[in-house]
Amino acid sequence: MPRWFWWLPLGVLTLVAGLFLFRAGWIVANLTETDVINHFAARYVADQGEGARMTDCTAVPAADPGIWLVVRCGGKVSYPVDRFGRLVAPRPAAPSL
């Protein structure tokens, strides 16, 4: 068996890992605030049902360094979102004074 054949699995593994990292970078580079707000507004409407509208939702930048945006909907729910567009931990919105 040729010597290069033994290194082939390592080369394939490196190529696959590179493709996954490129894909992750592409998603982060092309993810906009509008995409995130629309996604979580649609989720809010699906979760709350009748009476909920997508226009009930707004977003603000987060103070926490691990959170990119906080999408607040209807004063009831907030969706903290990281830079990859993932939901960090849903929690009820704090009452405004």
PyMOL commands that set and color helices and strands:
alter all, ss='L'
color gray80, all
select helices_A, chain A and resi 3-30+33-48+54-56
alter helices_A, ss='H'
color red, helices_A
select strands_A, chain A and resi 57-61+69-73+77-81+91-92
alter strands_A, ss='S'
color yellow, strands_A
deselect
rebuild
show_as cartoon
